[in-house]
């Protein structure tokens, strides 16, 4: 459990391979694209990275510990709901989200046109204003599986602040 520090910082990361026949869901938003991401849940790598960042900030484990892919209950789960459950745990530990910074790394699709919608969905889940969430798209300049368009990766940083009681 977290100590009484006034703020805590956590880092999250997730990556998934692209596959035919699945929708692409990022930040709780269905993105028009010919491929989706492979995963036990809906494979929303943005939500997964943010979930790990907020849980890590207060030492509450990670998404795999709370929602293991060996448990059929999480098959095709909505990752926004998983994020909301993590937020509830963080709040129970005496913290709330201050801000989130996310980098989505993929060659395609372009992320920029969808960041506003993602920020709206994530703000509701995180119980913050949309301006507390930054989402940026970057490419990997053709390097590795992400650069070849075979996968997508996400980095997230969360700052949590202690709730006055």
N, C-alpha and C positions, 0 to 999 in steps of 0.2 A: 504494500500500500504506500501511497505517496506521502512524503513528509509535508510539513506546513510551509514549504517555500511559496513565495508570492506568485511565482510563475514557473512553468515547466515547459521544456521544449522536447518534441518528439519527431523522429524521422520515420517515414514509411516508404516502402518500395513494393512494386508489384509488376509482373510482366506475364503476358499470355501470348500464345501463338495464334495467328489468324487461321480460320478454317471456313470452308464453304458451308452454307446451310444453317448458320446461326446469325441472329441479329447482333449488330454492334451497339452495345450500351456502354456509355461513358458518363460518369457523373449523374447517373439516373436518367439520362436522355438517350433515346434511340437515335443513332446517327445513320443517315442514309449512306450505305456502303455495301459493296457486293459480298463482303465477308464479315464474320463476327469473330469473337474470341473464344477459344477452347477453355472450359472450366467446369467445375462441379456445380457452382452456382451460376448466375447469369454472366460471370466473368467480367464484371465491371471493375477494371483495374484502377480507375480513379477512386472509387469508393473504397476498394481494398487498401490502397496505399494510404488514404486518409485515415481509415480505421486503424491501421497499424501505427500511424503517427500519433493519434490521440491516445491510444492504449499505451503505447511505449512511453509517452510523456509522464504518465503516472504509474508506470511499472505494473500494468494490469495484464501483461501477456501480449498476445497477438491474435490476428484473425483466425489463424489455423488452430490455435488452442481453444478459442471460444466457439468456433464454428467449423469443426474438422471436416475435411472432404471425405472422410470415412463414414460419416454419419448421413444416412439417406434423408434425414430431415432437411438438410441444406441443399439437396439436389435442385438445381434451377432456382435457388432462392434469389429474391430481389435484394441486391446488395445495399440499396438505400435502407431497407429494414434492418440489415445487419449493422450498418453505420449508426442508425438510431439506437439500437441496443447498446452499442459501444458508448455512445454519448450518455445514455442513462447511467452506465457504470462509472464513467468519468465524473458525472455530476454527483453520484453517490459518494465518490471519493473526495468531494469538496472542491472540484474544479469545473470551470466552463471554458469553452473555446474562445480564445481571444482573436486569433486569425489563423488562416490556412494559406499556404503557398504550394501550388501544384505545377509540375512540369510533365506534360504528356509528350513522349518521344515516339514519333512514327513518321514514315515518309508520306503516307496517305492513310486516311483522308485528312484534309486540312481541319485543324481543331478550332481555329479562330472563330469561324462563323457560329459555333455551337457553345462558346464559353458563357455567353449571357444566360442561356437556358440552363446550363449546368450549374451556374452560380445560384440561380433561383431555387432549383431542386435541393442542392446541397445546403443552402442557407436554412431552409426549413428543417432539414434533418439535423443540422448542427446547432440549431437554435441561435443563429447569428444573423446579422444583416448581410446581404449579398456583397457589400463592399469590404467585408472581412475575409473574402475569399478571392484569391488570385489564381487564374488558370492560364497557362501558356503552352502553346504547341511548339515543339522543336523537331527538327529532323536529326538523323544520325549520319547524314552526309554519305549514305551508301555503305557504311561500315557495319559489319556483323549482321545477324538475323534481323535486327530491327531496321537497319539501313537497307537491307534487301527487300523490305516489305513483308517479311515472314512473321513478324511479331510486333508488339507494341509494349512499351515500358512506361512506368509512371513513378516519379519521385514526389513525395509530399513532406512538407514540414508544417508542424502544428505548434502554436504557442497557446498554452492553457494558462488561465489565471485563477488564483485561489478565490473562492466565493466567500464573501464576508458572512458570517453567521451571527 
